[in-house]
Amino acid sequence: MKIIIEENYEKMSRVAANVLLGKMYQNKRVNLAITAGSTPVKMYEYLVEDVKNKAYFDNVHYYNFDEIPFKKKAGYGVTMSNLNKLFFEPAEIDSDHIHPLDEKNYKTQDARIAQDGGLDLILLGIGADGHYCGNLPGTTTFENLTSVVDENATENMKDILLSEVGGDESERPDFYVTMGPKSVMQAKEIVLFATGAKKAKIIKQAFFGPVTNDVPASLLQVHPNLTIILDKEAAAELD
């Protein structure tokens, strides 16, 4: 486990972008699974400038690792909509290099990635509850591959799904799909990044505490090629 601590969010985001670029420069097909959400916003700003109109990055293919479908709205779900807005569209990534996971193809996700050569790197965030991808406490176990998580998986799952679709009850789905812990651990490299004081406690618990399903991200500490990128606030409880 390699831990990188940077002064602030901007510098942490630049390092995360550089780590991805380091993979992308390879002279072979490179498969990256990348995260949506708020943490990577600045990183994607950097990456858009770095990769847009660069033909030599045509070797890079992208995957999302979870998806929350809208109940009525056609097209992409929450995750892919976010990734399109933050990165794929402004960077003008060719659609042939984007491989969406959704409720229609989740059963073949793991086989598809394996056939493509496996994930060279998966970029993860972490929730204050220790979740990554859609692996919230109580929803999956370490043995799970890509699967569906039902609205009744936990007591508050309906509220979580409602929040994810912006509070619109008419669009709240009754499930989502996610790469499970076993799927994530098959990646050749895992990079996890976190920012802010609100993440300090879970960073210490997940990566310096026991490996337990109660803290889903704790499993990642046993991966042979794990890099954690933090700003000083997120690293505040580390010795």
ChimeraX attribute file (.defattr): number of C-alpha atoms within 10 A of each C-alpha:
attribute: neighborCount
match mode: 1-to-1
recipient: residues
	/A:1	15
	/A:2	9
	/A:3	14
	/A:4	16
	/A:5	18
	/A:6	20
	/A:7	11
	/A:8	15
	/A:9	21
	/A:10	15
	/A:11	16
	/A:12	24
	/A:13	27
	/A:14	17
	/A:15	20
	/A:16	27
	/A:17	20
	/A:18	16
	/A:19	16
	/A:20	18
	/A:21	15
	/A:22	10
	/A:23	18
	/A:24	23
	/A:25	14
	/A:26	13
	/A:27	10
	/A:28	11
	/A:29	17
	/A:30	21
	/A:31	25
	/A:32	23
	/A:33	21
	/A:34	20
	/A:35	24
	/A:36	25
	/A:37	12
	/A:38	11
	/A:39	18
	/A:40	26
	/A:41	16
	/A:42	19
	/A:43	22
	/A:44	22
	/A:45	17
	/A:46	19
	/A:47	22
	/A:48	20
	/A:49	12
	/A:50	15
	/A:51	18
	/A:52	16
	/A:53	13
	/A:54	12
	/A:55	8
	/A:56	12
	/A:57	19
	/A:58	17
	/A:59	15
	/A:60	18
	/A:61	21
	/A:62	20
	/A:63	20
	/A:64	23
	/A:65	29
	/A:66	31
	/A:67	25
	/A:68	24
	/A:69	26
	/A:70	22
	/A:71	16
	/A:72	10
	/A:73	10
	/A:74	8
	/A:75	10
	/A:76	17
	/A:77	21
	/A:78	18
	/A:79	22
	/A:80	26
	/A:81	14
	/A:82	16
	/A:83	19
	/A:84	17
	/A:85	13
	/A:86	22
	/A:87	22
	/A:88	21
	/A:89	14
	/A:90	15
	/A:91	20
	/A:92	14
	/A:93	22
	/A:94	11
	/A:95	12
	/A:96	9
	/A:97	15
	/A:98	19
	/A:99	17
	/A:100	20
	/A:101	24
	/A:102	23
	/A:103	18
	/A:104	9
	/A:105	12
	/A:106	22
	/A:107	16
	/A:108	13
	/A:109	23
	/A:110	21
	/A:111	12
	/A:112	14
	/A:113	16
	/A:114	13
	/A:115	9
	/A:116	13
	/A:117	12
	/A:118	17
	/A:119	23
	/A:120	17
	/A:121	24
	/A:122	25
	/A:123	25
	/A:124	24
	/A:125	23
	/A:126	20
	/A:127	18
	/A:128	13
	/A:129	16
	/A:130	22
	/A:131	21
	/A:132	27
	/A:133	25
	/A:134	22
	/A:135	25
	/A:136	22
	/A:137	19
	/A:138	13
	/A:139	21
	/A:140	23
	/A:141	17
	/A:142	17
	/A:143	9
	/A:144	16
	/A:145	21
	/A:146	23
	/A:147	21
	/A:148	21
	/A:149	20
	/A:150	15
	/A:151	19
	/A:152	12
	/A:153	15
	/A:154	14
	/A:155	10
	/A:156	10
	/A:157	18
	/A:158	19
	/A:159	13
	/A:160	14
	/A:161	23
	/A:162	17
	/A:163	13
	/A:164	18
	/A:165	19
	/A:166	11
	/A:167	13
	/A:168	13
	/A:169	14
	/A:170	12
	/A:171	17
	/A:172	23
	/A:173	19
	/A:174	17
	/A:175	20
	/A:176	20
	/A:177	25
	/A:178	28
	/A:179	26
	/A:180	25
	/A:181	24
	/A:182	16
	/A:183	20
	/A:184	28
	/A:185	21
	/A:186	18
	/A:187	20
	/A:188	15
	/A:189	19
	/A:190	24
	/A:191	22
	/A:192	20
	/A:193	24
	/A:194	26
	/A:195	25
	/A:196	16
	/A:197	14
	/A:198	13
	/A:199	21
	/A:200	21
	/A:201	17
	/A:202	23
	/A:203	26
	/A:204	17
	/A:205	17
	/A:206	23
	/A:207	19
	/A:208	12
	/A:209	13
	/A:210	13
	/A:211	17
	/A:212	14
	/A:213	19
	/A:214	18
	/A:215	23
	/A:216	26
	/A:217	30
	/A:218	22
	/A:219	18
	/A:220	22
	/A:221	19
	/A:222	12
	/A:223	16
	/A:224	12
	/A:225	16
	/A:226	18
	/A:227	21
	/A:228	21
	/A:229	23
	/A:230	29
	/A:231	23
	/A:232	21
	/A:233	19
	/A:234	25
	/A:235	24
	/A:236	17
	/A:237	15
	/A:238	13
	/A:239	5
